[in-house]
Amino acid sequence: MKTKTFSPGDKVALQTKSKLWKGYALESHDSEVILLKLESGYNIGIREGEILNAKVLEKAKPKDKKEVVLEKNPKLRNVVVIITGGTISSRLDYKSGGVIPTDAEDILNIAPEIKNVCNVTKIDTPFMKFSEDMSPSDWKKLAETCEPYLNDKSVDGIIITHGTDTLHYTAAALSFFIQNLNKPIALTYSQRSIDRASTDAALNLICSARYAISDIAEIALVGHKNSDDKICVAMPATKVRKLHTSRRDAFKIVNDTPIAEITSQELKILKTFNARSNNKPKLDTKFQDKVTLIKIHPGQDPSIIEYYEQQGYNGLIIETTGLGQVPGKFSSTNWIPKIKKAIQKGITVCATAQTIYGRLNPNVYSSGRELKKTGIIFLEDMLSETALIKLGWVLGHKNWNSKEKMSEKASNS
């Protein structure tokens, strides 16, 4: 059957012998295969000869660009939106079937209700990247982008939009890089691109706006509390991890509690917080990127530590098993001597738990006590991602005592 009655971007229904398929037509490089993006978000290929009937449900519409007018209501607080990329800054590409970056202003068009919450006085775009491509230099750039707004008395808060894959790394980095914070910074995201009806961007943006005008002078990751599109939570920047690949509520707090619950109508504070102030924030973006994270698994060869020594690494985070164990003297791959040797050579080695919840306690088992004798620093309930960021930040300060600093119980650790 001839099916070339539709074009990429058209919503179509394709009937095969086994099923009726509905979705958006994509550009195909094989003339005999029809590519379709299903309503579930997955792409499939259907051979043209298998299609019994084809119907166009909706013709593709040219992208209608609405200009964002940054109106100012004197009764509302002022917020700056910093856009860095990710799914929340993306739309479907009908040629590839994937998502591509879109115009920065489109993000605000998806949540016009923001104008009833705050004045968006500026949209800043220091870079546009998917978060898997982020590096420490991007965290520094982002902190530097925030600084003038934090010191601008006409700006009451900041919203940062970001990809989900490494958002929790960025949140942790900013919590160390920006000291003496004086106003709210909300980092937020979307698991669905903003041109999809199922996008979660709108609620996340509106709730982030409510957080940004609050009196909570803390960096928080703001996102869906559950899969319902009704309520968000403000999560502590150093106590949050992405725990699902695609759910709206992908981010969860680990070993802590929410700062606030937020709906499109109100913000409810749930715990003691650092209040908005007239402090002058200070940037401290020194960072040693020769740090890495090693996850212990059965039978793992400890000589990987020697590899990092040879590559000039100054710090290691080791995700230990249980309450703080590594393969020891009863294992064919004893890690204890390698760890001890690395520490004697001046490498800072820290231990975190590879479980999601709980804290380390090396004193329970003899294997933990043996590991403790090496001089490794046990980081109790600190998340591995936060530990990696903190270690790089601490080692960036050559005159600091790394053991003391990594062991500190600071609010941003």
Summary of the structure (lengths in Angstrom):
residues: 413
radius of gyration: 24.6
end to end distance: 62.9
largest distance: 74.3
contacts: 1332
relative contact order: 0.09
helix: 24%
strand: 26%
